[in-house]
Amino acid sequence: MKKPRKSKTLSIRELTSEVYNSKKLSGKIDSIEILNTWNEITNKLIQDRTEKVSISEEKIVFIKVNSSPLRNELENNKKNLLKKIVTKHNKVQDIVFY
């Protein structure tokens, strides 16, 4: 004879929230959202030179750029770029260009 289920029934909202908050998925979603924001606040030239955008668990955004002069310009404008990103993603603490 089968045993009855012991799990409680979840609403779709609770289930969606649970899935989103799982560590693996929320990190990937955050990375995608940060990448979309990066593409909104930068021009085509910067987007073409950007190789990778990721976010750490400490909420530091790492942006890999394949041009040293561009990397220097981005470093010079870091405060302004950070402000723009933080307006959409208040979790972000810092940006690192490499």
C-alpha positions in Angstrom: 0.0 0.0 0.0 1.3 3.5 -0.9 1.9 6.1 1.7 0.1 9.4 1.3 2.1 12.5 0.3 3.4 14.6 3.1 4.2 17.7 1.1 1.9 20.7 1.2 0.3 22.2 -1.9 1.9 25.4 -3.1 0.3 28.2 -5.1 1.9 29.1 -8.4 3.2 32.4 -6.8 4.9 30.5 -4.0 6.4 27.9 -6.4 7.7 30.6 -8.7 9.2 32.5 -5.8 10.8 29.3 -4.5 12.3 28.4 -7.9 13.6 32.0 -8.4 15.2 32.2 -5.0 17.1 28.9 -5.4 20.7 29.9 -5.5 21.6 28.5 -8.9 18.8 30.1 -10.8 18.8 33.5 -9.1 22.5 34.0 -9.8 22.0 33.3 -13.5 18.9 35.5 -13.7 20.9 38.3 -12.0 23.7 38.0 -14.6 21.2 38.2 -17.4 19.5 41.2 -16.0 22.9 42.9 -15.4 23.9 42.1 -19.0 20.7 43.7 -20.3 21.3 46.8 -18.2 24.9 47.0 -19.4 23.6 46.9 -23.0 21.1 49.6 -22.3 23.6 52.0 -20.7 26.4 51.5 -23.2 26.8 52.1 -26.9 27.4 49.6 -29.7 31.2 50.1 -29.7 31.4 49.2 -26.0 29.0 46.3 -26.4 31.1 44.9 -29.3 34.2 45.0 -27.1 32.6 43.5 -24.1 33.3 39.8 -23.9 31.7 38.8 -20.6 29.5 40.2 -17.8 29.0 38.3 -14.6 28.1 39.0 -11.0 29.7 37.4 -7.9 27.9 36.3 -4.7 29.3 39.5 -3.1 27.3 41.5 -5.7 30.4 42.7 -7.6 29.9 43.0 -11.3 32.9 41.7 -13.4 33.1 43.0 -17.0 35.7 41.6 -19.4 36.6 44.0 -22.1 39.0 43.1 -25.0 40.5 46.6 -25.4 43.0 48.2 -22.9 42.2 51.8 -23.9 38.5 51.2 -23.5 39.1 49.5 -20.1 40.9 52.6 -19.0 38.0 54.8 -20.1 35.5 52.6 -18.3 37.6 52.8 -15.2 37.6 56.6 -15.4 33.8 56.6 -15.7 33.3 53.8 -13.1 31.3 56.0 -10.7 28.9 57.1 -13.3 28.4 53.6 -14.7 27.9 52.2 -11.2 25.2 54.8 -10.5 23.4 53.8 -13.6 23.5 50.1 -12.8 22.6 50.6 -9.1 19.4 52.5 -10.2 18.1 49.3 -11.7 19.9 46.7 -9.5 20.3 48.1 -6.0 22.1 44.9 -4.9 25.3 45.8 -6.9 28.2 46.9 -4.8 31.0 47.5 -7.3 32.2 47.1 -10.8 35.5 45.5 -11.8 36.8 45.8 -15.4 39.3 43.3 -16.6 
